[in-house]
């Protein structure tokens, strides 16, 4: 990863996975990397090897799902297939329902 600075946007614009990137109601991604910082956990995921990875920031619900479905430590999710489905979630800032992503299956 390149170093970030105030002289360039390089490394500052992340390719976050959003509900609009999902084809249909659910789609399978493979986790290729895990980043943990404090209480934050991000997964780098891909649909296929030729695609640029997305960053999927996990909320508490998705972290608990992984833990309750056989992932005993965060690094164990690397190489796993994750089925992500679109769900309606409440945006805490706007108090409106928006499309979000939830892990529904780990293989």
LUMNU-386644 format. One record per residue: x, y, z of N, C-alpha, C, CB in turn; residue in one letter; residue number from 1. Coordinates in steps of 0.2 Angstrom, whole numbers, plus 5000, padded with zeros to 4 digits. Glycine has a CB too. Layout:
<sites>
@n_X=X&n_Y=Y&n_Z=Z&ca_X=X&ca_Y=Y&ca_Z=Z&c_X=X&c_Y=Y&c_Z=Z&cb_X=X&cb_Y=Y&cb_Z=Z&r=A&k=NUM $
...
</sites>
This chain:
<sites>
@n_X=5004&n_Y=4994&n_Z=5000&ca_X=5000&ca_Y=5000&ca_Z=5000&c_X=5004&c_Y=5006&c_Z=5000&cb_X=4995&cb_Y=5000&cb_Z=5006&r=X&k=1 $
@n_X=5003&n_Y=5011&n_Z=4996&ca_X=5007&ca_Y=5017&ca_Z=4996&c_X=5005&c_Y=5022&c_Z=5002&cb_X=5005&cb_Y=5021&cb_Z=4989&r=X&k=2 $
@n_X=5010&n_Y=5026&n_Z=5003&ca_X=5010&ca_Y=5030&ca_Z=5009&c_X=5005&c_Y=5036&c_Z=5007&cb_X=5017&cb_Y=5033&cb_Z=5011&r=X&k=3 $
@n_X=5002&n_Y=5038&n_Z=5012&ca_X=4997&ca_Y=5044&ca_Z=5011&c_X=5000&c_Y=5050&c_Z=5013&cb_X=4990&cb_Y=5043&cb_Z=5014&r=X&k=4 $
@n_X=4998&n_Y=5056&n_Z=5010&ca_X=5001&ca_Y=5062&ca_Z=5011&c_X=4996&c_Y=5068&c_Z=5009&cb_X=5008&cb_Y=5064&cb_Z=5008&r=X&k=5 $
@n_X=4997&n_Y=5074&n_Z=5011&ca_X=4993&ca_Y=5079&ca_Z=5009&c_X=4994&c_Y=5082&c_Z=5002&cb_X=4994&cb_Y=5085&cb_Z=5014&r=X&k=6 $
@n_X=4999&n_Y=5079&n_Z=4999&ca_X=5001&ca_Y=5081&ca_Z=4992&c_X=4998&c_Y=5077&c_Z=4987&cb_X=5009&cb_Y=5080&cb_Z=4992&r=X&k=7 $
@n_X=4994&n_Y=5072&n_Z=4989&ca_X=4991&ca_Y=5067&ca_Z=4984&c_X=4985&c_Y=5064&c_Z=4987&cb_X=4996&cb_Y=5062&cb_Z=4981&r=X&k=8 $
@n_X=4980&n_Y=5062&n_Z=4982&ca_X=4975&ca_Y=5058&ca_Z=4984&c_X=4976&c_Y=5051&c_Z=4984&cb_X=4969&cb_Y=5059&cb_Z=4979&r=X&k=9 $
@n_X=4982&n_Y=5049&n_Z=4982&ca_X=4984&ca_Y=5042&ca_Z=4981&c_X=4984&c_Y=5038&c_Z=4988&cb_X=4991&cb_Y=5041&cb_Z=4979&r=X&k=10 $
@n_X=4980&n_Y=5033&n_Z=4989&ca_X=4980&ca_Y=5029&ca_Z=4995&c_X=4974&c_Y=5032&c_Z=4999&cb_X=4986&cb_Y=5029&cb_Z=4998&r=X&k=11 $
@n_X=4971&n_Y=5037&n_Z=4998&ca_X=4965&ca_Y=5040&ca_Z=5002&c_X=4958&c_Y=5038&c_Z=5000&cb_X=4966&cb_Y=5047&cb_Z=5002&r=X&k=12 $
@n_X=4958&n_Y=5036&n_Z=4993&ca_X=4951&ca_Y=5034&ca_Z=4991&c_X=4950&c_Y=5027&c_Z=4991&cb_X=4950&cb_Y=5037&cb_Z=4984&r=X&k=13 $
@n_X=4946&n_Y=5024&n_Z=4995&ca_X=4945&ca_Y=5017&ca_Z=4996&c_X=4939&c_Y=5015&c_Z=4992&cb_X=4945&cb_Y=5015&cb_Z=5003&r=X&k=14 $
@n_X=4940&n_Y=5009&n_Z=4989&ca_X=4935&ca_Y=5006&ca_Z=4985&c_X=4930&c_Y=5002&c_Z=4989&cb_X=4938&cb_Y=5001&cb_Z=4979&r=X&k=15 $
@n_X=4926&n_Y=5005&n_Z=4993&ca_X=4921&ca_Y=5002&ca_Z=4998&c_X=4916&c_Y=4998&c_Z=4994&cb_X=4918&cb_Y=5007&cb_Z=5003&r=X&k=16 $
@n_X=4914&n_Y=4992&n_Z=4997&ca_X=4909&ca_Y=4988&ca_Z=4994&c_X=4902&c_Y=4991&c_Z=4997&cb_X=4909&cb_Y=4981&cb_Z=4996&r=X&k=17 $
@n_X=4897&n_Y=4992&n_Z=4992&ca_X=4891&ca_Y=4995&ca_Z=4994&c_X=4885&c_Y=4991&c_Z=4991&cb_X=4890&cb_Y=5002&cb_Z=4992&r=X&k=18 $
@n_X=4879&n_Y=4991&n_Z=4994&ca_X=4874&ca_Y=4987&ca_Z=4991&c_X=4873&c_Y=4988&c_Z=4984&cb_X=4867&cb_Y=4989&cb_Z=4995&r=X&k=19 $
@n_X=4874&n_Y=4994&n_Z=4981&ca_X=4873&ca_Y=4995&ca_Z=4974&c_X=4878&c_Y=4991&c_Z=4970&cb_X=4874&cb_Y=5002&cb_Z=4972&r=X&k=20 $
@n_X=4884&n_Y=4988&n_Z=4973&ca_X=4888&ca_Y=4984&ca_Z=4969&c_X=4886&c_Y=4977&c_Z=4968&cb_X=4895&cb_Y=4984&cb_Z=4972&r=X&k=21 $
@n_X=4881&n_Y=4975&n_Z=4972&ca_X=4878&ca_Y=4968&ca_Z=4972&c_X=4874&c_Y=4967&c_Z=4966&cb_X=4875&cb_Y=4966&cb_Z=4979&r=X&k=22 $
@n_X=4875&n_Y=4961&n_Z=4963&ca_X=4871&ca_Y=4960&ca_Z=4957&c_X=4865&c_Y=4955&c_Z=4960&cb_X=4875&cb_Y=4956&cb_Z=4951&r=X&k=23 $
@n_X=4859&n_Y=4958&n_Z=4959&ca_X=4853&ca_Y=4954&ca_Z=4962&c_X=4852&c_Y=4956&c_Z=4970&cb_X=4854&cb_Y=4947&cb_Z=4961&r=X&k=24 $
@n_X=4850&n_Y=4951&n_Z=4973&ca_X=4849&ca_Y=4952&ca_Z=4981&c_X=4855&c_Y=4949&c_Z=4985&cb_X=4842&cb_Y=4948&cb_Z=4983&r=X&k=25 $
@n_X=4859&n_Y=4945&n_Z=4982&ca_X=4864&ca_Y=4942&ca_Z=4986&c_X=4870&c_Y=4940&c_Z=4981&cb_X=4862&cb_Y=4937&cb_Z=4990&r=X&k=26 $
@n_X=4876&n_Y=4940&n_Z=4983&ca_X=4881&ca_Y=4938&ca_Z=4979&c_X=4887&c_Y=4935&c_Z=4984&cb_X=4884&cb_Y=4944&cb_Z=4975&r=X&k=27 $
@n_X=4891&n_Y=4931&n_Z=4980&ca_X=4897&ca_Y=4928&ca_Z=4984&c_X=4903&c_Y=4931&c_Z=4983&cb_X=4897&cb_Y=4920&cb_Z=4982&r=X&k=28 $
@n_X=4907&n_Y=4933&n_Z=4988&ca_X=4914&ca_Y=4936&ca_Z=4988&c_X=4919&c_Y=4932&c_Z=4992&cb_X=4914&cb_Y=4943&cb_Z=4990&r=X&k=29 $
@n_X=4925&n_Y=4932&n_Z=4990&ca_X=4930&ca_Y=4928&ca_Z=4993&c_X=4934&c_Y=4934&c_Z=4997&cb_X=4935&cb_Y=4924&cb_Z=4989&r=X&k=30 $
@n_X=4935&n_Y=4932&n_Z=5004&ca_X=4939&ca_Y=4937&ca_Z=5008&c_X=4947&c_Y=4935&c_Z=5006&cb_X=4938&cb_Y=4936&cb_Z=5015&r=X&k=31 $
@n_X=4950&n_Y=4941&n_Z=5004&ca_X=4958&ca_Y=4940&ca_Z=5003&c_X=4962&c_Y=4943&c_Z=5008&cb_X=4959&cb_Y=4943&cb_Z=4996&r=X&k=32 $
@n_X=4959&n_Y=4947&n_Z=5013&ca_X=4963&ca_Y=4951&ca_Z=5018&c_X=4959&c_Y=4953&c_Z=5023&cb_X=4967&cb_Y=4956&cb_Z=5014&r=X&k=33 $
@n_X=4962&n_Y=4954&n_Z=5029&ca_X=4958&ca_Y=4957&ca_Z=5035&c_X=4962&c_Y=4962&c_Z=5038&cb_X=4956&cb_Y=4951&cb_Z=5040&r=X&k=34 $
@n_X=4959&n_Y=4968&n_Z=5039&ca_X=4962&ca_Y=4973&ca_Z=5043&c_X=4958&c_Y=4975&c_Z=5049&cb_X=4963&cb_Y=4980&cb_Z=5038&r=X&k=35 $
@n_X=4962&n_Y=4975&n_Z=5055&ca_X=4959&ca_Y=4976&ca_Z=5061&c_X=4963&c_Y=4982&c_Z=5064&cb_X=4959&cb_Y=4970&cb_Z=5066&r=X&k=36 $
@n_X=4959&n_Y=4987&n_Z=5067&ca_X=4962&ca_Y=4993&ca_Z=5070&c_X=4957&c_Y=4995&c_Z=5075&cb_X=4963&cb_Y=4999&cb_Z=5065&r=X&k=37 $
@n_X=4959&n_Y=4994&n_Z=5082&ca_X=4955&ca_Y=4995&ca_Z=5087&c_X=4949&c_Y=4991&c_Z=5087&cb_X=4952&cb_Y=5003&cb_Z=5087&r=X&k=38 $
@n_X=4943&n_Y=4994&n_Z=5087&ca_X=4937&ca_Y=4989&ca_Z=5086&c_X=4934&c_Y=4989&c_Z=5079&cb_X=4931&cb_Y=4992&cb_Z=5091&r=X&k=39 $
@n_X=4938&n_Y=4992&n_Z=5074&ca_X=4936&ca_Y=4992&ca_Z=5067&c_X=4939&c_Y=4986&c_Z=5064&cb_X=4938&cb_Y=4998&cb_Z=5064&r=X&k=40 $
@n_X=4935&n_Y=4983&n_Z=5060&ca_X=4937&ca_Y=4977&ca_Z=5056&c_X=4935&c_Y=4978&c_Z=5049&cb_X=4934&cb_Y=4970&cb_Z=5059&r=X&k=41 $
@n_X=4939&n_Y=4978&n_Z=5044&ca_X=4938&ca_Y=4978&ca_Z=5037&c_X=4940&c_Y=4972&c_Z=5033&cb_X=4941&cb_Y=4985&cb_Z=5034&r=X&k=42 $
@n_X=4936&n_Y=4970&n_Z=5029&ca_X=4938&ca_Y=4964&ca_Z=5024&c_X=4940&c_Y=4966&c_Z=5017&cb_X=4933&cb_Y=4958&cb_Z=5024&r=X&k=43 $
@n_X=4945&n_Y=4964&n_Z=5014&ca_X=4946&ca_Y=4965&ca_Z=5007&c_X=4943&c_Y=4959&c_Z=5004&cb_X=4953&cb_Y=4966&cb_Z=5005&r=X&k=44 $
@n_X=4938&n_Y=4960&n_Z=4999&ca_X=4934&ca_Y=4955&ca_Z=4996&c_X=4934&c_Y=4955&c_Z=4988&cb_X=4927&cb_Y=4954&cb_Z=4999&r=X&k=45 $
@n_X=4933&n_Y=4950&n_Z=4985&ca_X=4933&ca_Y=4950&ca_Z=4978&c_X=4928&c_Y=4945&c_Z=4975&cb_X=4940&cb_Y=4948&cb_Z=4974&r=X&k=46 $
@n_X=4925&n_Y=4947&n_Z=4970&ca_X=4920&ca_Y=4942&ca_Z=4966&c_X=4924&c_Y=4937&c_Z=4962&cb_X=4915&cb_Y=4945&cb_Z=4961&r=X&k=47 $
@n_X=4930&n_Y=4939&n_Z=4959&ca_X=4934&ca_Y=4935&ca_Z=4955&c_X=4941&c_Y=4938&c_Z=4956&cb_X=4932&cb_Y=4934&cb_Z=4948&r=X&k=48 $
@n_X=4946&n_Y=4934&n_Z=4954&ca_X=4953&ca_Y=4936&ca_Z=4955&c_X=4955&c_Y=4942&c_Z=4950&cb_X=4958&cb_Y=4930&cb_Z=4953&r=X&k=49 $
@n_X=4952&n_Y=4943&n_Z=4945&ca_X=4954&ca_Y=4948&ca_Z=4940&c_X=4951&c_Y=4955&c_Z=4942&cb_X=4951&cb_Y=4946&cb_Z=4933&r=X&k=50 $
@n_X=4946&n_Y=4955&n_Z=4947&ca_X=4943&ca_Y=4961&ca_Z=4949&c_X=4947&c_Y=4965&c_Z=4954&cb_X=4936&cb_Y=4960&cb_Z=4951&r=X&k=51 $
@n_X=4947&n_Y=4971&n_Z=4954&ca_X=4950&ca_Y=4975&ca_Z=4960&c_X=4946&c_Y=4974&c_Z=4966&cb_X=4950&cb_Y=4983&cb_Z=4958&r=X&k=52 $
@n_X=4950&n_Y=4972&n_Z=4972&ca_X=4946&ca_Y=4971&ca_Z=4978&c_X=4942&c_Y=4977&c_Z=4981&cb_X=4951&cb_Y=4969&cb_Z=4983&r=X&k=53 $
@n_X=4937&n_Y=4975&n_Z=4984&ca_X=4932&ca_Y=4980&ca_Z=4988&c_X=4934&c_Y=4979&c_Z=4995&cb_X=4925&cb_Y=4978&cb_Z=4987&r=X&k=54 $
@n_X=4933&n_Y=4985&n_Z=4999&ca_X=4934&ca_Y=4985&ca_Z=5006&c_X=4927&c_Y=4984&c_Z=5009&cb_X=4938&cb_Y=4991&cb_Z=5009&r=X&k=55 $
@n_X=4926&n_Y=4979&n_Z=5013&ca_X=4919&ca_Y=4978&ca_Z=5016&c_X=4920&c_Y=4980&c_Z=5024&cb_X=4916&cb_Y=4971&cb_Z=5015&r=X&k=56 $
@n_X=4918&n_Y=4985&n_Z=5026&ca_X=4918&ca_Y=4987&ca_Z=5033&c_X=4913&c_Y=4984&c_Z=5037&cb_X=4918&cb_Y=4995&cb_Z=5034&r=X&k=57 $
@n_X=4915&n_Y=4980&n_Z=5042&ca_X=4910&ca_Y=4976&ca_Z=5046&c_X=4907&c_Y=4980&c_Z=5052&cb_X=4913&cb_Y=4969&cb_Z=5049&r=X&k=58 $
@n_X=4900&n_Y=4979&n_Z=5052&ca_X=4897&ca_Y=4982&ca_Z=5058&c_X=4897&c_Y=4976&c_Z=5063&cb_X=4890&cb_Y=4985&cb_Z=5056&r=X&k=59 $
@n_X=4894&n_Y=4978&n_Z=5069&ca_X=4894&ca_Y=4973&ca_Z=5075&c_X=4890&c_Y=4967&c_Z=5073&cb_X=4891&cb_Y=4976&cb_Z=5081&r=X&k=60 $
@n_X=4884&n_Y=4968&n_Z=5069&ca_X=4880&ca_Y=4962&ca_Z=5067&c_X=4884&c_Y=4957&c_Z=5063&cb_X=4874&cb_Y=4965&cb_Z=5063&r=X&k=61 $
@n_X=4888&n_Y=4960&n_Z=5058&ca_X=4892&ca_Y=4955&ca_Z=5054&c_X=4898&c_Y=4952&c_Z=5057&cb_X=4895&cb_Y=4959&cb_Z=5048&r=X&k=62 $
@n_X=4901&n_Y=4956&n_Z=5062&ca_X=4906&ca_Y=4953&ca_Z=5066&c_X=4904&c_Y=4947&c_Z=5070&cb_X=4910&cb_Y=4958&cb_Z=5070&r=X&k=63 $
@n_X=4898&n_Y=4948&n_Z=5073&ca_X=4895&ca_Y=4943&ca_Z=5078&c_X=4893&c_Y=4937&c_Z=5073&cb_X=4889&cb_Y=4946&cb_Z=5081&r=X&k=64 $
@n_X=4890&n_Y=4938&n_Z=5067&ca_X=4889&ca_Y=4933&ca_Z=5063&c_X=4895&c_Y=4928&c_Z=5061&cb_X=4886&cb_Y=4935&cb_Z=5056&r=X&k=65 $
@n_X=4900&n_Y=4931&n_Z=5060&ca_X=4906&ca_Y=4928&ca_Z=5058&c_X=4909&c_Y=4923&c_Z=5064&cb_X=4912&cb_Y=4932&cb_Z=5056&r=X&k=66 $
@n_X=4909&n_Y=4927&n_Z=5070&ca_X=4911&ca_Y=4923&ca_Z=5076&c_X=4906&c_Y=4917&c_Z=5078&cb_X=4911&cb_Y=4928&cb_Z=5082&r=X&k=67 $
@n_X=4900&n_Y=4918&n_Z=5077&ca_X=4895&ca_Y=4913&ca_Z=5078&c_X=4894&c_Y=4907&c_Z=5073&cb_X=4888&cb_Y=4916&cb_Z=5079&r=X&k=68 $
@n_X=4898&n_Y=4908&n_Z=5067&ca_X=4898&ca_Y=4904&ca_Z=5062&c_X=4905&c_Y=4901&c_Z=5060&cb_X=4895&cb_Y=4907&cb_Z=5055&r=X&k=69 $
@n_X=4908&n_Y=4900&n_Z=5066&ca_X=4915&ca_Y=4896&ca_Z=5065&c_X=4921&c_Y=4900&c_Z=5064&cb_X=4914&cb_Y=4891&cb_Z=5060&r=X&k=70 $
@n_X=4921&n_Y=4906&n_Z=5064&ca_X=4927&ca_Y=4910&ca_Z=5063&c_X=4929&c_Y=4912&c_Z=5070&cb_X=4926&cb_Y=4917&cb_Z=5058&r=X&k=71 $
@n_X=4934&n_Y=4908&n_Z=5073&ca_X=4936&ca_Y=4909&ca_Z=5080&c_X=4941&c_Y=4915&c_Z=5081&cb_X=4939&cb_Y=4903&cb_Z=5082&r=X&k=72 $
@n_X=4944&n_Y=4917&n_Z=5076&ca_X=4948&ca_Y=4923&ca_Z=5076&c_X=4948&c_Y=4926&c_Z=5069&cb_X=4956&cb_Y=4921&cb_Z=5078&r=X&k=73 $
@n_X=4948&n_Y=4933&n_Z=5069&ca_X=4947&ca_Y=4937&ca_Z=5062&c_X=4951&c_Y=4934&c_Z=5056&cb_X=4949&cb_Y=4944&cb_Z=5063&r=X&k=74 $
@n_X=4958&n_Y=4932&n_Z=5057&ca_X=4962&ca_Y=4930&ca_Z=5052&c_X=4959&c_Y=4924&c_Z=5048&cb_X=4969&cb_Y=4929&cb_Z=5054&r=X&k=75 $
@n_X=4955&n_Y=4920&n_Z=5052&ca_X=4952&ca_Y=4914&ca_Z=5049&c_X=4947&c_Y=4915&c_Z=5043&cb_X=4949&cb_Y=4910&cb_Z=5054&r=X&k=76 $
@n_X=4945&n_Y=4921&n_Z=5043&ca_X=4940&ca_Y=4922&ca_Z=5037&c_X=4943&c_Y=4923&c_Z=5030&cb_X=4936&cb_Y=4929&cb_Z=5039&r=X&k=77 $
@n_X=4950&n_Y=4924&n_Z=5030&ca_X=4954&ca_Y=4924&ca_Z=5024&c_X=4953&c_Y=4918&c_Z=5020&cb_X=4961&cb_Y=4926&cb_Z=5025&r=X&k=78 $
@n_X=4951&n_Y=4918&n_Z=5014&ca_X=4950&ca_Y=4912&ca_Z=5010&c_X=4943&c_Y=4910&c_Z=5010&cb_X=4955&cb_Y=4907&cb_Z=5012&r=X&k=79 $
@n_X=4939&n_Y=4912&n_Z=5014&ca_X=4932&ca_Y=4910&ca_Z=5015&c_X=4928&c_Y=4913&c_Z=5010&cb_X=4929&cb_Y=4911&cb_Z=5022&r=X&k=80 $
@n_X=4922&n_Y=4910&n_Z=5007&ca_X=4917&ca_Y=4913&ca_Z=5003&c_X=4912&c_Y=4915&c_Z=5008&cb_X=4914&cb_Y=4907&cb_Z=4998&r=X&k=81 $
@n_X=4910&n_Y=4922&n_Z=5006&ca_X=4905&ca_Y=4925&ca_Z=5010&c_X=4899&c_Y=4927&c_Z=5006&cb_X=4908&cb_Y=4931&cb_Z=5014&r=X&k=82 $
@n_X=4893&n_Y=4925&n_Z=5007&ca_X=4887&ca_Y=4927&ca_Z=5004&c_X=4885&c_Y=4933&c_Z=5007&cb_X=4882&cb_Y=4921&cb_Z=5004&r=X&k=83 $
@n_X=4885&n_Y=4938&n_Z=5003&ca_X=4882&ca_Y=4945&ca_Z=5006&c_X=4875&c_Y=4946&c_Z=5003&cb_X=4887&cb_Y=4951&cb_Z=5004&r=X&k=84 $
@n_X=4871&n_Y=4948&n_Z=5007&ca_X=4864&ca_Y=4950&ca_Z=5004&c_X=4862&c_Y=4957&c_Z=5006&cb_X=4859&cb_Y=4945&cb_Z=5007&r=X&k=85 $
@n_X=4858&n_Y=4960&n_Z=5002&ca_X=4855&ca_Y=4967&ca_Z=5003&c_X=4850&c_Y=4966&c_Z=5008&cb_X=4853&cb_Y=4970&cb_Z=4996&r=X&k=86 $
@n_X=4850&n_Y=4971&n_Z=5013&ca_X=4845&ca_Y=4972&ca_Z=5018&c_X=4844&c_Y=4979&c_Z=5019&cb_X=4847&cb_Y=4968&cb_Z=5025&r=X&k=87 $
@n_X=4838&n_Y=4980&n_Z=5022&ca_X=4836&ca_Y=4987&ca_Z=5024&c_X=4839&c_Y=4989&c_Z=5031&cb_X=4829&cb_Y=4989&cb_Z=5023&r=X&k=88 $
@n_X=4843&n_Y=4994&n_Z=5032&ca_X=4845&ca_Y=4996&ca_Z=5038&c_X=4844&c_Y=5003&c_Z=5039&cb_X=4853&cb_Y=4994&cb_Z=5039&r=X&k=89 $
@n_X=4844&n_Y=5005&n_Z=5046&ca_X=4842&ca_Y=5012&ca_Z=5048&c_X=4849&c_Y=5016&c_Z=5048&cb_X=4839&cb_Y=5012&cb_Z=5055&r=X&k=90 $
@n_X=4849&n_Y=5021&n_Z=5044&ca_X=4855&ca_Y=5026&ca_Z=5044&c_X=4854&c_Y=5030&c_Z=5051&cb_X=4855&cb_Y=5030&cb_Z=5038&r=X&k=91 $
@n_X=4859&n_Y=5029&n_Z=5055&ca_X=4859&ca_Y=5033&ca_Z=5061&c_X=4859&c_Y=5040&c_Z=5061&cb_X=4864&cb_Y=5031&cb_Z=5066&r=X&k=92 $
@n_X=4862&n_Y=5043&n_Z=5056&ca_X=4862&ca_Y=5050&ca_Z=5055&c_X=4856&c_Y=5053&c_Z=5052&cb_X=4868&cb_Y=5052&cb_Z=5050&r=X&k=93 $
@n_X=4853&n_Y=5050&n_Z=5047&ca_X=4847&ca_Y=5052&ca_Z=5044&c_X=4840&c_Y=5049&c_Z=5047&cb_X=4847&cb_Y=5051&cb_Z=5036&r=X&k=94 $
@n_X=4841&n_Y=5044&n_Z=5050&ca_X=4835&ca_Y=5040&ca_Z=5053&c_X=4831&c_Y=5038&c_Z=5048&cb_X=4831&cb_Y=5045&cb_Z=5058&r=X&k=95 $
@n_X=4834&n_Y=5036&n_Z=5042&ca_X=4830&ca_Y=5034&ca_Z=5036&c_X=4833&c_Y=5027&c_Z=5034&cb_X=4830&cb_Y=5038&cb_Z=5030&r=X&k=96 $
@n_X=4828&n_Y=5022&n_Z=5032&ca_X=4830&ca_Y=5016&ca_Z=5029&c_X=4834&c_Y=5016&c_Z=5023&cb_X=4824&cb_Y=5011&cb_Z=5029&r=X&k=97 $
@n_X=4840&n_Y=5013&n_Z=5023&ca_X=4844&ca_Y=5013&ca_Z=5017&c_X=4846&c_Y=5005&c_Z=5015&cb_X=4851&cb_Y=5017&cb_Z=5018&r=X&k=98 $
@n_X=4849&n_Y=5004&n_Z=5009&ca_X=4851&ca_Y=4997&ca_Z=5008&c_X=4858&c_Y=4996&c_Z=5011&cb_X=4852&cb_Y=4996&cb_Z=5000&r=X&k=99 $
@n_X=4859&n_Y=4991&n_Z=5014&ca_X=4865&ca_Y=4989&ca_Z=5018&c_X=4867&c_Y=4982&c_Z=5016&cb_X=4864&cb_Y=4989&cb_Z=5025&r=X&k=100 $
@n_X=4872&n_Y=4979&n_Z=5018&ca_X=4874&ca_Y=4972&ca_Z=5017&c_X=4875&c_Y=4968&c_Z=5023&cb_X=4881&cb_Y=4973&cb_Z=5013&r=X&k=101 $
@n_X=4873&n_Y=4962&n_Z=5023&ca_X=4873&ca_Y=4958&ca_Z=5029&c_X=4876&c_Y=4951&c_Z=5026&cb_X=4866&cb_Y=4957&cb_Z=5032&r=X&k=102 $
@n_X=4881&n_Y=4948&n_Z=5030&ca_X=4884&ca_Y=4942&ca_Z=5028&c_X=4878&c_Y=4937&c_Z=5030&cb_X=4890&cb_Y=4940&cb_Z=5032&r=X&k=103 $
@n_X=4876&n_Y=4932&n_Z=5025&ca_X=4871&ca_Y=4927&ca_Z=5027&c_X=4874&c_Y=4920&c_Z=5027&cb_X=4866&cb_Y=4928&cb_Z=5021&r=X&k=104 $
@n_X=4880&n_Y=4919&n_Z=5024&ca_X=4883&ca_Y=4913&ca_Z=5024&c_X=4891&c_Y=4913&c_Z=5024&cb_X=4880&cb_Y=4909&cb_Z=5018&r=X&k=105 $
@n_X=4894&n_Y=4908&n_Z=5027&ca_X=4901&ca_Y=4908&ca_Z=5027&c_X=4903&c_Y=4901&c_Z=5025&cb_X=4905&cb_Y=4910&cb_Z=5034&r=X&k=106 $
@n_X=4907&n_Y=4900&n_Z=5019&ca_X=4910&ca_Y=4893&ca_Z=5017&c_X=4917&c_Y=4893&c_Z=5017&cb_X=4906&cb_Y=4892&cb_Z=5010&r=X&k=107 $
</sites>
